[in-house]
Amino acid sequence: MELLRYMEIFNRRKRIFYYIIGASLILALLILIFVRPTYRGAAKVLVLKTPSANGLLAGWGLASQVASTGDDIKTDVELSRIKPLAEAIIGEYKLVGLFGKQLKADDFFEPSIAENLFSLPYAVVKQYKEVNIIEVSAVTRDPELSASIANKLSAYYVEGSRQRVRDDFKSVRESLELKLDSIRDSYFKTLAISTGMKLRDMTVDLQGETTNMIKAINTLKTEFETMDKEYAQFDAEIAKGIKQLKELSLYRKEAFEIGTNSRLESLKSTLDKKILDQTSLKLDVTKEHPRYKVLNEEIDTIRKQVAAEAELVLTRETKSLNPEYSELSKKILTNRINKESNLAKKAVIQKYIKLYEEELIKIPHKYEASARIEPLLTAQREMYSKVGQYVIQADLVESISLSKLKIVEPAATPKKRFYPKRGRTLITAVFLGFFIGLAAVFFVEYMDNTVKSKDDITAFSKLLGRIPLSERLRNYDAVRALSADSKEIEAINEMKDNIFYETPTNGGGSMALVVTSPGKGDGKTCAAALMGIAYAREGQRVLLVDAARSTSGYSVAAFFGITPGNSNSPMPTREHGLDVLFEPDIARVNERVGSLREKYGQVIIDTASPKDCAALDGNVICIAEPCKYEKDTLDRVRGVTKDNFVGYVFNKTLHAQIDLGKRLISAS
C-alpha cells in the first residue's frame, strides 16, 4: 500500500520531476557548449624543515617546543595563498577576470562557480597525500600558461618562505647579539667590582691573608709576653739599685742628684718612634729585609747615644760621687730608660694586636662579599661563552633550513582538459536531477499540510465564513465608515447567518457565543467586536464580554477606544445597543453572564485561548488564519470545546506567496 501511495504521489507530481531532470540536462549541455575548457598545471614543493627558530630556542630552553605536525603543513598552505603572492602573479601575467577587468587577488585562490563557468584563471594549494609536500596548481585556458603560473607561484612561495626563515633567524641572532652585549657589559662591570674590592681591601688571597693575620697576632702576643717579663726584670733591677743606693748613701759625704736634659728626652722620643716603626715593619717583612736591618741599626745607634748622654748627665750633675755610686746610678738610669722603652713598645704592640684583631674580624665580611660576587662572575662568564655558541648554532640551523625549502617537481604542460569533462558532467547532471526531482516531489507533498480551504477542514466541522484582510477593521471608527454593501459587511453578515443556522438553539438567546483562536494574531478580538456590532445593528441588545485577561496583544477596549474602569457593571460603547463587560477572571464569567442574561438578547465572549472554552457555557466559534495551521491543530481546538463547537471562521485572505505552491501543484 505504501508503494502504491508513493506511486500516486509521483504520478500527481511527475511534471515537477521531469522539469528538474530536463533542467539539469539542459544546464549540463549549456556548460559543455559555452564554457571554455581549462587546463591544470601542478608543481610540488617540499616543506620538510629542520627546527625553526622557535624549535632552536626550545632546544636551548628559551621557548616552548614547536613540533613539526600537520598544523605546520596547514600553515604552509595558508602562507602560499597570501594576497601579495596573488598580486605578484596577476601583475606579472596580466590576468584578467570578467569583462576584461584585472583579476582580483581575493578571487585568485578561491575558485567559484563563476570562475569555472567563465574559465577565469585561479590557483589551488593543498597538501599532497598526507606528506610534507604541498601541491601548487594553476587552472587557465592555456596549458602552457597553467604550468608557468604554477612554477612561478611555487618559486615565489619558496623564496618567500626562505625570506621568512631568514627574518626569523635574523631576529634570533639580533636578540642573541643584544643578549651577548648585555652579558659582556654585566660581566665587565662585575669584574671591575671584584677587582676594585680586592684593591680596596688589598686582598688577593683571603685564605693566605687570614693565615698571615693569625700568625702576626700570635707573634705580637708572644713578643708582648716577653716584654712583660723584661718589664718585670727592669723593675726588679731598679728596685735593687735604689736599695743599694740607699745603703751607699750612709757612707758618701756629698749628696748627688740624677737629672736629665732636653737632648736626652729627644733621644728617648726618637728611640720610641724607631721601635714603633720596627714593630710595624716586622708584620710585613722578615728580619732579613734590608729596611728592617737599617731600622735595627738606627735603634742600636740611638741606644748608644742615650747611654752616652746619660753618662754625661750623671757626670755633670754628680758631686763628690765615688765610682761605685756613679756606676750604680748609671745602671739604675739605664734600667729606667729600658723600662720606659719597654712600656712604650708594649703599648704599640697592644695597639697593633687590637688593629690586627679588628682586621681579622673583617675577614668574614670579605668572604661574604667575595661569595656574592664570585658566583655571579663565574655564571656570567659561562653565560657569555654559551650565548656565543648559540649564535654559531643559529647560523648553522638557518643554513640547513634554507636548503630544505625547494621545488621537488616542477609543473609540466598538461595535455588533457581539467574542466569541464563531458562524461562526468552529463552523469552528474542526470544523478543530481534524479535525486533533486524526487526530493522536490516528496518535499512539496510533505510541506503542503496546512488548512487552506473548506475541503481541508475535517468532514464533521463547518466553515462559517471568511473575513477579508483589512487593517481598517481594527477599530470602531473604520467599521462605522464602511457602507452597507461593502464586502467586509457582507462577509460579517454571511458569517452571522451561518452561525444562526449552525447553533443548536438556532440562534436563540439561551447560549452565548464564545470566540477563540488557536494562537495570537488571528484577529479573534476584532471578529468578536464585528459580530457584536452586526447583532446590535439588527436591533438586539448585545453584551460583549472581554475575558481575554492581559495575555492578548489586542483588546476590546482598544477596538472601541474606551478605558476599563473599576466598576463591575457593563460599559456602553458608541455602537447603540452594544455594551462591554471586562472580566479578567475566567472562573467568574459564567456567573456574571448569568446575572445579566435577562437584559441582553445576545452575549459574545472574547477568550484568551481555547483552554478557557471548557470553563464557559456557550457555542464556540474558532477564528483561524488560513495557510497557518495544520488540520491537527484545528482539530485539537475543537476537541477542548466539548460538544458546543459550531465551526471555523477564516480571518485574513491568502497571500499570493503562500498560495503559489498550491497553484503550481494544481497546474501539474
C-alpha positions in Angstrom: 0.0 0.0 0.0 2.8 2.4 0.8 4.3 1.8 -2.7 1.0 2.5 -4.3 0.7 5.7 -2.3 4.2 6.8 -3.4 3.4 6.0 -7.0 0.2 8.0 -6.7 2.2 10.9 -5.3 4.8 10.6 -8.0 2.1 10.4 -10.7 0.4 13.5 -9.3 3.7 15.5 -9.1 5.6 13.9 -12.1 5.8 17.1 -14.0 8.0 18.6 -11.3 10.3 15.6 -11.5 10.5 15.8 -15.3 11.1 19.6 -15.2 14.0 19.2 -12.8 15.6 16.3 -14.8 15.3 18.3 -18.0 16.7 21.5 -16.4 19.7 19.5 -15.1 20.5 18.1 -18.6 20.0 21.4 -20.3 22.3 23.1 -17.8 24.9 20.4 -18.3 24.7 20.8 -22.1 25.0 24.6 -21.8 28.1 24.2 -19.7 29.7 21.8 -22.2 28.8 24.1 -25.1 29.5 27.5 -23.8 32.1 27.0 -21.1 35.6 27.1 -22.5 37.9 24.3 -21.4 40.6 24.9 -18.8 43.9 23.1 -18.1 45.6 22.5 -14.8 49.3 22.6 -14.1 50.7 21.4 -10.8 54.0 21.7 -9.0 55.2 20.0 -5.8 57.1 21.8 -3.1 59.0 20.1 -0.2 58.2 21.8 3.1 60.2 19.4 5.3 62.0 21.6 7.7 64.7 21.4 10.3 63.9 23.0 13.7 62.8 26.6 13.2 63.9 29.5 15.3 61.3 28.6 17.9 62.4 25.0 17.9 66.0 26.1 18.3 65.1 28.3 21.2 63.2 25.4 22.7 66.3 23.3 22.5 68.2 25.9 24.4 65.4 26.1 27.0 64.4 29.6 26.0 61.0 28.9 24.4 58.3 26.3 24.1 58.9 23.4 21.6 57.0 23.7 18.3 56.9 20.3 16.8 56.6 19.7 13.0 53.0 18.4 12.7 50.1 18.5 10.3 49.3 22.0 11.5 52.6 23.2 10.1 51.5 21.9 6.7 48.3 23.8 7.0 50.3 26.9 7.9 52.4 26.5 4.8 49.3 26.0 2.7 47.9 29.3 4.0 51.2 31.1 3.6 51.3 30.1 -0.1 47.8 31.6 -0.5 48.6 35.1 0.8 47.5 38.1 -1.1 50.9 39.5 -2.1 51.7 36.3 -4.0 48.4 36.5 -5.8 49.0 40.2 -6.7 52.6 39.4 -8.0 51.3 36.6 -10.2 48.3 38.7 -11.5 50.6 41.6 -12.2 53.3 39.5 -13.9 51.0 37.6 -16.2 48.4 40.4 -16.5 45.5 38.0 -15.6 42.0 39.4 -16.3 38.6 38.5 -14.9 35.1 39.2 -16.2 34.6 41.9 -18.8 38.3 42.3 -19.3 39.0 43.8 -15.9 42.1 42.9 -13.9 41.6 39.8 -11.8 41.2 40.5 -8.0 43.7 38.9 -5.6 40.9 37.8 -3.3 39.4 35.6 -6.2 42.7 34.1 -7.3 42.9 31.4 -4.6 39.1 30.9 -4.1 37.7 29.1 -7.2 34.0 29.8 -7.5 31.2 28.6 -9.9 31.7 31.8 -11.9 35.4 31.2 -12.3 34.7 27.7 -13.7 31.8 28.8 -15.9 33.7 31.7 -17.4 37.1 29.9 -17.4 38.8 32.5 -15.2 42.3 31.7 -14.0 42.8 30.6 -10.4 45.2 28.7 -8.2 44.7 25.9 -5.7 47.1 25.0 -2.9 46.7 21.8 -0.8 48.7 19.2 1.0 49.8 16.3 -1.2 48.8 12.9 0.0 49.3 13.5 3.7 53.1 14.1 3.4 55.3 17.1 3.9 54.7 18.3 0.4 52.3 20.9 -0.8 50.8 20.9 -4.4 50.6 24.3 -6.1 48.3 24.1 -9.1 47.0 26.7 -11.6 44.0 26.5 -13.8 43.8 28.6 -17.0 42.6 28.3 -20.6 46.2 28.0 -21.8 48.1 24.8 -20.9 51.5 26.4 -21.0 50.3 29.4 -19.0 48.9 27.0 -16.3 52.3 25.3 -15.9 54.1 28.6 -16.0 51.9 30.1 -13.3 52.2 27.0 -11.1 56.0 27.1 -11.3 56.2 30.8 -10.7 53.8 30.7 -7.8 55.9 27.8 -6.3 59.1 29.8 -6.8 57.6 32.9 -5.2 56.4 30.8 -2.2 59.8 29.1 -1.8 61.6 32.4 -1.9 59.1 34.0 0.5 59.5 31.0 2.9 63.2 31.4 2.7 63.0 35.1 3.4 60.7 34.3 6.4 63.3 31.8 7.7 66.0 34.5 7.3 63.9 37.1 9.1 63.0 34.5 11.7 66.7 33.7 12.4 67.7 37.3 11.9 65.5 38.3 14.9 67.0 35.4 16.9 70.6 36.5 16.0 69.9 40.1 16.8 68.3 39.0 20.1 71.3 36.8 20.9 73.8 39.6 20.0 72.0 42.0 22.2 72.0 39.4 24.9 75.7 38.8 24.3 76.5 42.5 24.6 74.4 42.8 27.7 76.1 39.8 29.3 79.5 41.1 28.3 78.8 44.5 29.9 77.4 42.9 33.0 80.5 40.6 33.2 82.9 43.5 32.8 81.0 45.5 35.5 81.1 42.6 37.9 84.8 42.0 37.1 85.5 45.7 37.8 83.6 45.5 41.1 85.6 42.4 42.1 88.9 43.9 41.2 88.1 47.2 42.9 87.1 45.3 46.1 90.4 43.4 46.1 92.4 46.7 45.5 90.4 48.5 48.2 90.9 45.7 50.7 94.4 44.9 49.5 93.3 41.3 49.2 94.5 38.7 46.7 94.1 35.5 48.7 91.7 35.7 51.6 92.8 32.3 53.0 96.5 33.4 52.9 95.6 36.8 54.4 93.7 35.1 57.2 96.7 32.8 57.9 99.2 35.7 57.9 97.0 37.8 60.1 96.7 35.0 62.7 100.5 34.4 62.7 101.1 38.1 63.1 98.7 38.3 66.1 100.4 35.3 67.7 103.8 36.8 67.1 102.9 40.1 68.7 101.2 38.3 71.6 104.4 36.3 72.2 106.6 39.4 72.0 104.2 41.2 74.3 104.6 38.4 76.9 108.4 38.6 76.5 108.3 42.3 77.1 106.1 41.7 80.2 108.9 39.6 81.6 111.6 42.1 80.6 109.5 44.9 82.2 109.3 42.9 85.5 113.1 42.3 85.3 113.8 46.0 84.7 111.5 47.0 87.6 113.3 44.5 89.9 116.8 45.8 88.8 115.6 49.4 89.5 114.3 48.5 92.9 117.5 46.6 93.7 119.7 49.6 92.5 117.7 52.0 94.6 118.1 49.8 97.6 121.9 49.6 97.0 122.0 53.4 96.6 120.3 53.8 99.9 122.9 51.6 101.5 125.7 53.6 99.8 124.2 56.9 100.9 125.2 56.1 104.5 128.8 56.2 103.6 129.0 59.0 101.0 129.7 62.5 102.2 128.2 64.5 99.4 124.7 64.4 98.1 124.1 63.7 94.4 121.3 64.3 92.1 120.4 62.5 89.0 118.9 64.7 86.3 118.2 64.8 82.6 118.4 67.4 79.9 116.4 68.1 76.6 118.7 66.1 74.4 118.2 63.0 76.4 114.4 63.4 76.2 114.6 63.9 72.4 116.7 60.8 72.0 114.2 58.8 74.1 111.3 60.0 71.9 113.3 59.2 68.7 114.0 55.7 70.1 110.4 55.1 70.9 109.4 56.1 67.3 112.0 53.8 65.7 110.9 50.9 67.9 107.3 51.5 66.8 108.3 51.6 63.1 110.3 48.4 63.6 107.3 46.7 65.1 105.0 47.7 62.2 107.6 46.6 59.7 108.0 43.2 61.3 104.4 42.4 60.4 105.1 42.8 56.7 108.7 41.8 56.2 111.2 39.4 57.7 114.3 40.3 59.8 116.5 39.7 56.8 114.8 42.5 54.9 117.2 45.5 54.1 114.7 48.0 55.6 114.4 46.0 58.8 118.2 45.8 59.1 118.7 49.5 58.6 116.0 50.3 61.1 117.6 47.9 63.7 121.0 49.6 63.2 119.4 53.0 63.8 117.8 51.8 67.0 121.2 50.4 68.3 122.9 53.8 67.5 120.2 55.8 69.3 120.5 53.5 72.4 124.3 54.1 72.5 123.6 57.8 72.2 121.1 57.6 75.1 123.6 55.7 77.2 126.4 58.2 76.4 124.1 61.2 77.1 123.1 59.6 80.4 126.7 59.3 81.4 127.3 62.9 80.6 124.3 63.9 82.6 125.5 61.8 85.6 129.0 63.2 85.3 127.7 66.8 85.1 125.2 66.5 87.9 127.0 64.3 90.4 129.0 65.9 93.3 131.5 64.0 95.4 130.4 60.7 94.0 132.6 57.8 94.3 133.0 55.4 91.4 130.7 52.7 92.8 127.9 55.1 93.5 128.3 56.5 90.0 128.2 53.1 88.3 125.1 52.1 90.3 123.3 55.3 89.3 124.1 54.7 85.7 122.7 51.2 85.9 119.5 52.5 87.6 119.1 55.2 84.9 119.7 52.6 82.1 117.1 50.3 83.6 114.6 53.1 83.9 115.2 54.0 80.2 114.8 50.4 79.2 111.6 50.1 81.3 110.1 53.2 79.7 111.1 52.0 76.3 109.6 48.6 77.1 106.4 50.2 78.3 106.1 52.2 75.1 106.8 49.2 72.9 104.1 47.2 74.8 101.6 49.9 74.1 102.5 49.9 70.4 102.3 46.1 70.2 99.0 46.1 72.1 97.7 48.7 69.7 98.7 46.6 66.7 97.2 43.5 68.2 93.9 45.2 68.5 94.2 46.6 65.0 95.0 43.1 63.6 92.2 41.6 65.5 89.8 44.1 64.0 91.1 43.3 60.6 90.7 39.6 61.3 87.1 40.2 62.3 86.5 41.9 58.9 87.8 38.8 57.1 84.3 37.0 57.2 82.7 40.1 55.7 85.3 39.9 52.9 84.5 36.3 52.5 80.7 37.2 52.3 81.3 39.9 49.7 83.6 37.5 47.7 80.9 34.8 48.0 78.4 37.1 46.5 80.5 38.4 43.6 82.5 35.3 42.6 79.5 33.0 41.7 77.9 35.9 39.7 81.2 36.4 37.9 81.5 32.7 37.1 77.9 32.5 35.9 78.3 35.5 33.7 81.5 34.1 32.2 79.8 30.8 31.4 76.7 32.5 30.0 78.8 34.7 27.8 80.5 31.6 26.4 77.2 29.7 26.0 75.4 32.6 24.1 78.4 32.8 21.8 77.9 29.2 20.9 74.1 29.8 20.4 75.0 32.4 17.7 77.1 29.9 15.8 74.3 27.2 16.1 71.7 29.7 14.8 73.7 30.3 11.7 74.1 26.5 11.1 70.4 25.8 11.6 69.4 28.6 9.3 71.6 27.3 6.5 70.1 23.8 6.9 66.5 25.1 7.0 67.0 27.1 3.8 68.4 24.0 2.0 65.2 22.0 2.8 62.8 24.5 1.0 62.8 23.7 -2.7 60.6 22.6 -5.6 60.9 18.8 -5.9 58.7 18.5 -9.0 58.0 21.5 -11.4 54.7 21.7 -13.2 54.6 20.2 -16.7 52.4 21.4 -19.6 49.0 19.5 -19.2 47.6 17.5 -22.2 44.1 16.9 -21.0 41.4 19.4 -20.2 40.6 19.9 -16.5 37.1 21.4 -16.8 34.5 20.7 -18.0 34.7 16.9 -18.6 31.9 15.7 -20.9 31.1 12.3 -19.4 31.4 13.4 -15.8 29.3 16.5 -16.4 26.4 14.6 -18.0 26.4 11.8 -15.5 26.5 14.3 -12.6 23.6 16.2 -14.2 21.4 13.1 -14.5 22.1 11.9 -11.0 21.6 15.3 -9.5 18.4 15.9 -11.5 17.0 12.5 -10.4 17.6 12.9 -6.7 16.7 16.6 -6.6 13.5 15.8 -8.6 12.4 13.1 -6.2 13.2 15.2 -3.2 11.2 18.1 -4.6 8.2 15.9 -5.3 8.0 14.5 -1.8 9.0 17.8 -0.2 6.1 19.6 -1.8 3.7 16.9 -0.8 5.1 16.8 2.7 5.0 20.5 3.2 1.5 21.0 1.8 -0.2 20.1 5.1 -2.0 23.4 6.1 -5.7 24.2 6.0 -6.3 26.4 3.0 -10.0 25.9 2.1 -13.2 24.3 3.2 -12.1 20.9 1.8 -9.1 20.9 4.1 -11.3 21.0 7.2 -12.4 17.8 8.9 -15.6 16.5 7.5 -17.7 17.0 10.7 -16.5 20.6 11.0 -18.1 23.6 9.4 -16.7 26.8 7.7 -18.9 29.6 8.8 -17.4 32.3 6.7 -14.3 34.4 5.7 -13.4 37.8 6.9 -11.2 39.7 4.3 -7.9 41.0 5.4 -8.3 44.8 6.1 -6.4 46.9 8.5 -9.4 49.2 8.5 -11.3 46.7 10.7 -9.0 47.1 13.7 -11.1 49.9 15.3 -14.7 51.0 15.6 -14.4 54.2 13.5 -13.2 52.2 10.5 -16.1 49.8 10.8 -18.6 52.6 11.2 -17.3 54.2 8.0 -18.0 51.1 5.8 -21.0 51.1 3.5 -23.8 48.6 4.0 -22.9 46.8 0.7 -19.2 46.6 1.3 -17.5 43.2 1.0 -16.5 43.4 4.7 -20.1 43.9 5.9 -21.3 41.2 3.6 -18.8 38.8 4.9 -19.8 39.5 8.5 -23.5 39.1 7.8 -22.8 35.8 6.0 -20.9 34.6 9.0 -23.7 35.7 11.3 -26.3 33.9 9.2 -24.3 30.7 9.2 -23.9 30.9 12.9 -27.7 31.2 13.2 -28.3 28.0 11.3 -25.5 26.0 12.8 -26.1 26.7 16.5 -28.1 24.0 18.3 -30.7 26.6 19.5 -31.0 28.2 16.0 -29.7 31.5 17.2 -31.8 31.6 20.4 -30.6 33.8 23.3 -30.1 31.0 25.7 -26.5 30.3 24.7 -23.6 32.7 24.5 -21.2 32.8 21.6 -17.6 32.0 22.7 -14.9 33.3 20.3 -11.5 31.7 20.4 -8.5 31.1 18.2 -5.5 28.6 18.1 -3.0 31.3 18.6 -2.4 35.0 18.8 -2.7 37.4 15.9 -5.6 35.6 14.2 -8.0 38.6 14.6 -10.1 36.9 17.3 -10.9 40.1 19.2 -11.7 42.1 16.0 -14.0 39.2 14.9 -15.8 39.2 18.2 -16.3 43.0 18.1 -17.6 42.8 14.4 -20.1 40.2 15.3 -21.3 42.3 18.3 -21.7 45.3 16.0 -23.7 43.2 13.5 -26.1 41.9 16.1 -26.5 45.3 17.6 -27.4 46.8 14.2 -30.2 44.2 13.9 -31.8 45.8 17.0 -30.6 43.4 19.6 -29.0 44.3 22.9 -25.6 42.8 22.8 -23.2 42.2 25.7 -19.5 41.8 24.6 -17.5 40.1 27.4 -13.7 40.7 27.4 -12.4 37.6 29.1 -9.0 37.6 27.3 -7.3 38.8 30.6 -4.0 40.5 29.9 -2.4 37.9 27.6 -3.9 39.1 24.4 -2.0 41.5 22.2 -5.2 43.4 21.3 -8.2 44.1 23.4 -11.9 45.1 23.1 -11.1 48.3 24.9 -8.6 49.2 22.2 -11.1 48.4 19.4 -13.8 50.7 20.8 -11.4 53.3 22.2 -12.6 53.0 25.8 -10.8 52.8 29.1 -11.8 49.9 31.5 -12.8 51.3 34.9 -13.0 49.9 38.4 -16.8 49.3 38.0 -18.1 45.7 37.7 -21.0 46.9 35.5 -21.1 46.7 31.7 -19.7 49.9 29.9 -21.6 51.3 26.9 -19.9 51.8 23.6 -20.5 54.2 20.8 -22.5 51.5 19.0 -26.1 51.7 20.1 -27.2 48.6 22.0 -23.7 47.2 22.5 -22.1 47.1 26.0 -18.7 45.8 27.1 -18.1 43.9 30.3 -14.4 43.4 31.4 -14.0 40.3 33.5 -10.3 39.0 33.7 -11.2 36.1 36.0 -12.4 33.3 33.7 -14.0 31.4 36.6 -16.5 34.2 37.2 -17.6 34.8 33.6 -20.5 32.3 33.7 -21.8 33.8 37.0 -21.5 37.4 35.7 -23.2 36.5 32.3 -26.0 34.6 34.1 -26.8 37.6 36.3 -27.0 39.9 33.2 -28.6 37.4 30.7 -32.1 38.8 31.0 -31.0 42.3 29.9 -29.3 41.2 26.7 -30.5 39.3 23.7 -27.0 38.2 22.6 -23.9 37.6 24.6 -20.4 37.3 22.9 -17.4 36.2 25.0 -13.8 37.0 23.8 -11.5 34.4 25.3 -7.7 34.3 25.7 -7.1 30.7 24.5 -9.1 27.5 23.6 -8.4 26.1 27.1 -10.8 28.8 28.6 -13.7 27.5 26.5 -14.0 24.4 28.6 -15.0 26.6 31.6 -17.6 28.6 29.7 -21.2 28.0 28.8 -21.8 28.8 25.1 -21.4 27.9 21.5 -17.7 28.0 20.5 -16.5 29.7 17.3 -12.8 29.3 16.3 -11.2 32.2 14.4 -8.2 30.9 12.3 -5.9 32.3 9.7 -5.7 30.1 6.6 -2.3 28.7 5.5 -1.1 29.0 9.1 -2.4 25.9 10.9 -2.5 22.2 10.2 -5.6 20.1 10.4 -4.4 18.5 13.7 -4.1 21.9 15.3 -7.6 22.9 14.4 -8.9 19.5 15.5 -7.3 20.0 18.9 -9.1 23.3 19.3 -12.4 21.6 18.5 -11.6 18.8 21.0 -11.2 21.1 24.0 -14.6 22.8 23.5 -16.7 19.7 24.3 -20.0 19.4 22.3 -20.7 23.1 21.9 -18.3 23.7 18.9 -20.1 25.4 16.0 -17.4 25.9 13.3 -14.5 27.9 12.0 -14.2 31.4 10.6 -11.2 32.2 8.2 -9.8 35.6 9.0 -7.5 37.3 6.5 -7.3 36.3 2.9 -4.5 34.1 1.5 -1.2 35.8 0.5 0.0 35.2 -3.1 3.3 33.8 -1.9 1.6 31.2 0.2 -0.9 30.2 -2.5 1.8 29.9 -5.2 2.7 26.4 -4.3 -0.9 25.2 -4.4 -1.5 26.8 -7.8 1.7 25.2 -9.1 0.6 21.8 -7.8 -2.9 22.2 -9.3 -1.4 23.1 -12.6 0.7 20.0 -12.5 
